[in-house]
Amino acid sequence: VTISDNRLSAGQTATVTFTFSERVTGFDLNDVQYDTSKGTLGALTAVGTDGKVWTATYTPRSNTESADNTIRVNLAGVLDAQGNAGTGSVSSGNFSIDTKRPEVTVTISDNRLSAGQTATVTFTFNERVTGFGTEDIQYDTSKGTLSALTAVGTDGKVWSATYTPRPNIESADNTIRVNLAGVQDAQGNAGTGSVSSGNFSIDTKPPEVTVTISDERLAAGETATVTFTFNERVTGFGTEDIQYDTSKGTLGALTAVGTDGKVWSTTYTPRPNIESADNTIRVNLAGVQDAQGNAGTGSASSGNFSIDTRPPEVTVTISDERLSAGETATVTFTFTERVTG
């Protein structure tokens, strides 16, 4: 019993040839023994007319990896022309089957990435492979970048790369996938389909805030509500992060609005006897952090507002300080600012 290929991979078949020492009868597939879980044998075909040689096509099953395989003939049911029955069995030489295509597991060392962080992505194949490169890796390049691949060990099974998220990104759904079509094992089996890492989130967007004031023109006796609205839940926000001219007004304690950790308000009270056209309330974001630990940068300012808590004042002058009979004088009232009433 001979087999035309002793190393079978995916998509390959082999011709099995049964060559008897003399013309026989009674030989059929019932006399052929092999592991049907690993492959199938086609119908027997006589070669020539002398009744001595037959062939059949052996097809290995998919997803099989086996180093020890033979095809045997049980000679008990085979007769020669004289009616002599064969005895025992005869085996082919050993052949190997590898129709298992390369598979990979993709893992990422951190599934929650914030500003300044990176993660190690590891690609672990089930067997030694060739042809694996960055061109086989699929991910959203608008959200992050992947470094060059580095082989881990010398067995050709494991590679790693560093993933760096881009700044100012907020994304809950991200994966890194491998297209296996270009990857081959030692037998030349090409992978099929693609394999994905688990999901990971990216939040490299620092907290931002909008500062609004309820009244843009403040007079004596008036106050205004200042509201600080962050784009996400933050911690570390306090009055020490708020900047304004304390010589012109005072700010009350901060009060959380709601329970989502995004909005605070406080009361602004202008000081008396102030006249100022240009005023803002700013937040220094450096000490404010979001849930991922991203610290804010720079500062954000309210719109401009004016303060006028200075009451009107007047100077009264008379054009003649010594009046006699027949004279008149002009009395002038000069206010510090435009008045009514």
C-alpha positions as CSV (number, residue, x, y, z in Angstrom):
1,V,0.0,0.0,0.0
2,T,1.5,3.3,-1.0
3,I,0.3,6.9,-0.7
4,S,1.4,9.6,-3.2
5,D,1.8,12.4,-0.5
6,N,2.9,11.7,3.0
7,R,2.2,15.3,4.2
8,L,-1.3,16.5,3.5
9,S,-2.5,20.0,4.1
10,A,-5.8,21.8,3.6
11,G,-7.2,21.4,0.1
12,Q,-4.9,18.6,-0.8
13,T,-5.7,14.9,-1.6
14,A,-3.5,11.9,-2.2
15,T,-3.7,8.8,-4.4
16,V,-3.5,5.5,-2.5
17,T,-2.3,2.6,-4.6
18,F,-2.9,-1.1,-3.7
19,T,-0.5,-3.3,-5.6
20,F,-1.0,-7.1,-5.2
21,S,1.6,-9.7,-5.9
22,E,-0.9,-11.5,-8.2
23,R,-4.3,-11.3,-9.6
24,V,-7.0,-11.2,-6.8
25,T,-10.7,-11.2,-6.4
26,G,-12.9,-10.1,-3.5
27,F,-10.9,-6.9,-2.8
28,D,-13.1,-3.9,-2.0
29,L,-13.3,-0.9,0.4
30,N,-14.6,-3.2,3.2
31,D,-11.0,-4.6,3.3
32,V,-9.5,-1.2,3.7
33,Q,-9.0,0.1,7.3
34,Y,-8.2,3.7,8.3
35,D,-9.4,6.3,10.7
36,T,-12.5,7.7,9.1
37,S,-12.5,10.6,11.6
38,K,-9.4,12.0,9.9
39,G,-10.2,11.5,6.3
40,T,-12.3,9.7,3.6
41,L,-11.4,7.3,0.8
42,G,-13.0,7.4,-2.6
43,A,-14.2,4.5,-4.6
44,L,-11.6,1.9,-5.8
45,T,-10.6,2.0,-9.4
46,A,-8.8,-0.9,-11.1
47,V,-5.6,0.1,-12.9
48,G,-5.1,-2.0,-16.0
49,T,-6.8,-5.4,-16.6
50,D,-4.6,-7.8,-14.8
51,G,-6.6,-7.6,-11.5
52,K,-3.5,-6.7,-9.5
53,V,-3.6,-2.9,-9.0
54,W,-6.2,-0.5,-7.6
55,T,-6.2,3.1,-6.6
56,A,-8.5,5.4,-4.5
57,T,-8.3,9.1,-3.6
58,Y,-7.8,10.0,0.0
59,T,-9.2,13.3,1.2
60,P,-8.2,14.5,4.7
61,R,-11.0,16.0,6.8
62,S,-10.8,19.8,7.6
63,N,-9.5,21.0,10.9
64,T,-7.4,17.9,11.5
65,E,-3.9,17.8,12.9
66,S,-2.4,14.3,13.1
67,A,1.2,13.1,12.8
68,D,0.5,9.3,12.7
69,N,-1.8,7.9,10.0
70,T,-1.8,4.7,7.9
71,I,-4.1,2.9,5.5
72,R,-4.2,-0.8,6.0
73,V,-5.6,-3.8,4.0
74,N,-7.2,-6.7,5.8
75,L,-6.2,-9.6,3.5
76,A,-8.6,-12.2,5.0
77,G,-11.3,-11.5,2.4
78,V,-9.0,-11.4,-0.6
79,L,-8.5,-14.5,-2.8
80,D,-6.0,-15.3,-5.5
81,A,-6.9,-17.3,-8.7
82,Q,-6.2,-20.5,-6.8
83,G,-8.6,-19.6,-4.0
84,N,-5.9,-18.9,-1.5
85,A,-7.1,-16.3,1.0
86,G,-4.7,-13.7,2.3
87,T,-3.7,-13.6,5.9
88,G,-3.1,-10.7,8.3
89,S,-3.0,-7.1,7.2
90,V,-0.6,-4.8,5.3
91,S,-0.1,-1.1,6.1
92,S,1.0,1.9,4.1
93,G,3.8,4.0,5.3
94,N,3.0,6.7,7.8
95,F,1.6,10.0,6.6
96,S,0.8,13.3,8.4
97,I,-2.3,15.4,8.1
98,D,-2.5,19.1,8.9
99,T,-5.6,20.7,7.6
100,K,-6.0,22.9,10.7
101,R,-5.7,26.5,9.6
102,P,-3.8,29.0,11.7
103,E,-5.9,30.6,14.5
104,V,-5.1,33.6,16.6
105,T,-6.1,35.1,19.9
106,V,-5.8,38.9,20.2
107,T,-5.5,40.4,23.7
108,I,-5.0,44.0,24.9
109,S,-3.3,44.8,28.2
110,D,-5.7,47.6,29.2
111,N,-9.3,47.9,28.1
112,R,-9.8,51.4,29.4
113,L,-7.3,53.9,27.9
114,S,-7.0,57.6,29.0
115,A,-4.7,60.4,27.9
116,G,-1.0,59.5,28.2
117,Q,-1.6,55.8,28.4
118,T,-0.6,53.0,25.9
119,A,-1.5,49.3,25.8
120,T,0.3,46.2,24.7
121,V,-1.6,44.2,22.0
122,T,-0.5,40.5,21.9
123,F,-1.2,38.2,18.9
124,T,-0.9,34.5,19.9
125,F,-1.2,31.9,17.2
126,N,-2.0,28.3,17.8
127,E,1.0,27.2,15.7
128,R,4.1,28.6,14.0
129,V,3.1,31.0,11.2
130,T,4.6,33.0,8.4
131,G,3.3,36.0,6.5
132,F,1.9,37.9,9.5
133,G,2.5,41.6,9.4
134,T,0.8,44.9,10.2
135,E,-1.0,44.8,6.9
136,D,-3.1,42.0,8.3
137,I,-4.2,44.1,11.3
138,Q,-7.4,46.1,11.1
139,Y,-8.4,48.9,13.4
140,D,-9.7,52.5,13.3
141,T,-6.6,54.5,12.6
142,S,-8.5,57.8,13.4
143,K,-8.7,56.7,17.0
144,G,-5.2,55.3,17.6
145,T,-1.9,54.0,16.1
146,L,-0.2,50.7,16.3
147,S,3.6,50.3,16.4
148,A,5.7,47.8,14.5
149,L,5.2,44.1,15.4
150,T,7.8,42.5,17.7
151,A,8.2,38.7,17.8
152,V,7.9,37.3,21.3
153,G,10.2,34.3,21.7
154,T,11.5,32.3,18.8
155,D,8.7,29.9,18.1
156,G,7.0,32.1,15.5
157,K,3.7,31.9,17.4
158,V,3.5,35.2,19.4
159,W,3.9,38.9,18.4
160,S,3.2,42.1,20.3
161,A,2.7,45.8,19.4
162,T,2.0,49.0,21.3
163,Y,-1.3,50.7,20.8
164,T,-1.4,54.5,21.4
165,P,-4.7,56.3,21.5
166,R,-5.0,59.6,19.7
167,P,-5.6,62.8,21.8
168,N,-9.1,64.2,22.2
169,I,-10.9,60.9,21.5
170,E,-13.9,59.6,23.4
171,S,-15.0,56.2,22.1
172,A,-16.7,53.3,23.9
173,D,-16.4,50.7,21.2
174,N,-13.0,49.7,19.8
175,T,-11.4,46.4,18.7
176,I,-8.3,45.3,16.9
177,R,-8.8,42.5,14.3
178,V,-6.5,40.2,12.4
179,N,-7.4,39.2,8.8
180,L,-6.1,35.6,8.6
181,A,-6.2,35.2,4.8
182,G,-2.5,36.2,4.4
183,V,-1.2,34.1,7.3
184,Q,0.2,30.6,6.7
185,D,1.3,27.7,8.9
186,A,4.3,25.5,8.2
187,Q,2.2,23.2,6.0
188,G,1.1,26.2,3.9
189,N,-2.4,26.2,5.3
190,A,-3.8,29.8,5.0
191,G,-6.0,31.2,7.7
192,T,-9.6,32.1,7.0
193,G,-11.9,34.9,8.3
194,S,-10.8,37.3,10.9
195,V,-10.4,37.3,14.7
196,S,-11.0,40.3,17.0
197,S,-9.7,41.4,20.3
198,G,-12.2,42.1,23.1
199,N,-13.7,45.6,23.2
200,F,-11.8,48.5,24.8
201,S,-12.7,52.1,25.5
202,I,-10.7,55.2,24.8
203,D,-11.1,58.5,26.6
204,T,-8.3,60.9,25.9
205,K,-10.7,63.9,25.8
206,P,-9.9,66.2,28.8
207,P,-12.8,67.7,30.7
208,E,-14.3,70.9,29.3
209,V,-16.6,73.5,31.0
210,T,-19.0,76.2,30.0
211,V,-19.4,79.1,32.4
212,T,-22.6,81.2,32.2
213,I,-23.9,84.1,34.3
214,S,-27.6,84.8,34.7
215,D,-27.3,88.6,34.5
216,E,-24.8,90.4,32.3
217,R,-25.5,93.9,33.9
218,L,-25.4,94.0,37.6
219,A,-26.5,97.0,39.7
220,A,-26.5,97.8,43.4
221,G,-28.5,95.2,45.4
222,E,-28.4,92.6,42.6
223,T,-26.8,89.2,42.5
224,A,-26.3,86.7,39.6
225,T,-26.2,82.9,39.5
226,V,-23.0,81.5,37.9
227,T,-23.3,78.0,36.4
228,F,-20.4,75.7,35.6
229,T,-21.5,72.9,33.1
230,F,-18.9,70.2,32.4
231,N,-19.1,67.9,29.3
232,E,-18.7,64.9,31.6
233,R,-18.6,63.8,35.2
234,V,-15.6,65.4,37.0
235,T,-13.9,65.3,40.3
236,G,-11.6,67.8,42.0
237,F,-13.6,70.9,41.1
238,G,-13.7,73.6,43.8
239,T,-13.7,77.3,44.4
240,E,-9.9,77.3,44.2
241,D,-10.2,76.6,40.5
242,I,-12.3,79.7,39.9
243,Q,-10.6,82.9,38.9
244,Y,-12.1,86.4,39.0
245,D,-11.4,89.9,40.3
246,T,-12.2,89.7,44.0
247,S,-11.9,93.4,44.4
248,K,-15.1,93.8,42.3
249,G,-17.3,91.0,43.7
250,T,-17.5,87.8,45.8
251,L,-18.5,84.3,44.9
252,G,-20.5,82.0,47.3
253,A,-19.9,78.3,47.9
254,L,-20.4,75.9,45.1
255,T,-23.6,73.8,45.0
256,A,-23.9,70.6,42.9
257,V,-26.8,70.7,40.5
258,G,-28.2,67.1,40.1
259,T,-26.3,64.0,40.9
260,D,-24.3,63.4,37.7
261,G,-21.2,65.3,38.8
262,K,-21.4,67.6,35.8
263,V,-23.0,70.9,36.9
264,W,-22.4,73.3,39.8
265,S,-23.7,76.8,40.6
266,T,-22.8,79.6,42.9
267,T,-24.0,83.2,43.6
268,Y,-21.9,86.2,42.5
269,T,-22.4,89.4,44.6
270,P,-20.8,92.6,43.2
271,R,-19.1,94.9,45.7
272,P,-20.6,98.3,46.4
273,N,-19.3,101.5,44.7
274,I,-18.0,99.6,41.7
275,E,-18.2,100.7,38.1
276,S,-16.6,98.2,35.7
277,A,-17.5,97.4,32.1
278,D,-15.2,94.3,31.6
279,N,-15.6,91.4,34.0
280,T,-15.4,87.6,33.5
281,I,-15.3,84.5,35.7
282,R,-12.8,81.8,34.6
283,V,-12.1,78.2,35.5
284,N,-8.6,76.8,35.6
285,L,-9.1,73.3,34.4
286,A,-5.7,71.9,35.5
287,G,-7.0,70.6,38.8
288,V,-10.2,69.0,37.4
289,Q,-10.3,65.3,36.4
290,D,-12.8,63.1,34.6
291,A,-13.7,59.5,35.5
292,Q,-10.7,58.2,33.5
293,G,-8.3,60.5,35.3
294,N,-7.8,62.9,32.4
295,A,-6.9,66.3,33.7
296,G,-8.3,69.4,32.1
297,T,-6.0,71.9,30.3
298,G,-6.1,75.6,30.0
299,S,-9.0,77.7,31.2
300,A,-12.6,78.5,30.2
301,S,-14.3,81.9,30.7
302,S,-17.8,83.2,31.1
303,G,-19.0,85.9,28.7
304,N,-18.3,89.5,29.7
305,F,-20.6,91.2,32.3
306,S,-20.7,94.7,33.6
307,I,-21.0,96.0,37.2
308,D,-22.4,99.4,38.3
309,T,-23.0,99.6,42.0
310,R,-21.8,103.2,42.3
311,P,-24.7,105.5,43.2
312,P,-25.0,108.8,41.3
313,E,-23.2,111.8,42.7
314,V,-23.7,115.5,41.9
315,T,-21.8,118.7,42.0
316,V,-23.9,121.9,42.3
317,T,-22.3,125.2,41.2
318,I,-23.6,128.8,40.9
319,S,-22.3,131.3,38.4
320,D,-22.3,134.3,40.7
321,E,-21.6,134.1,44.4
322,R,-22.6,137.7,45.1
323,L,-26.0,138.7,43.8
324,S,-27.5,142.2,44.0
325,A,-30.8,143.7,42.9
326,G,-31.6,142.9,39.2
327,E,-29.0,140.1,38.9
328,T,-29.5,136.4,38.3
329,A,-27.2,133.4,38.5
330,T,-27.1,130.1,36.7
331,V,-27.1,127.1,38.9
332,T,-25.5,123.9,37.3
333,F,-26.1,120.3,38.5
334,T,-23.3,118.0,37.3
335,F,-23.8,114.3,37.9
336,T,-21.1,111.7,37.7
337,E,-23.1,109.7,35.2
338,R,-26.3,109.8,33.2
339,V,-29.3,109.8,35.6
340,T,-33.1,109.8,35.4
341,G,-35.7,110.9,38.0
